[in-house]
Amino acid sequence: MNTTALIRPAWTPATIALMVIGFMVFWPLGFAMLAYIIWGDRLDGFKR
């Protein structure tokens, strides 16, 4: 079984869709998703 994350910090269709939905629902969620996409690979807690 593949253990890669479904929502990884990269520009994938899933992360872009979540970012757009986050902006439509509550704009800070969109900014949080944008920050995760841009700087998520630098966070040690998300690396396995």
C-alpha positions as CSV (number, residue, x, y, z in Angstrom):
1,M,0.0,0.0,0.0
2,N,1.3,3.5,-0.9
3,T,1.8,5.7,2.2
4,T,2.1,9.1,0.5
5,A,-0.1,11.8,1.7
6,L,-3.2,12.7,-0.3
7,I,-2.8,16.4,0.5
8,R,0.9,17.1,0.3
9,P,2.4,20.6,0.2
10,A,2.5,21.0,-3.6
11,W,0.4,22.5,-6.4
12,T,-2.0,19.6,-7.0
13,P,-5.6,19.7,-8.0
14,A,-6.7,18.7,-4.5
15,T,-4.7,21.4,-2.8
16,I,-5.8,24.1,-5.3
17,A,-9.5,23.1,-4.8
18,L,-9.1,23.2,-1.0
19,M,-7.5,26.6,-1.2
20,V,-10.3,28.0,-3.4
21,I,-13.0,26.4,-1.1
22,G,-11.2,27.9,1.9
23,F,-11.3,31.4,0.4
24,M,-15.0,31.0,-0.4
25,V,-16.0,29.7,3.0
26,F,-13.7,31.8,5.3
27,W,-10.8,33.7,3.9
28,P,-8.2,32.9,6.6
29,L,-8.7,29.2,5.7
30,G,-7.7,30.0,2.2
31,F,-4.6,31.8,3.4
32,A,-3.7,28.9,5.7
33,M,-4.0,26.5,2.7
34,L,-1.9,28.8,0.6
35,A,0.8,29.0,3.3
36,Y,0.7,25.2,3.6
37,I,1.2,24.8,-0.2
38,I,4.1,27.3,-0.3
39,W,5.9,26.5,3.0
40,G,4.6,23.1,4.0
41,D,7.6,21.2,2.7
42,R,9.8,23.1,5.2
43,L,7.8,22.0,8.2
44,D,9.4,19.0,10.0
45,G,6.1,17.9,11.5
46,F,4.7,17.0,8.0
47,K,7.7,15.0,6.9
48,R,7.7,11.2,7.5
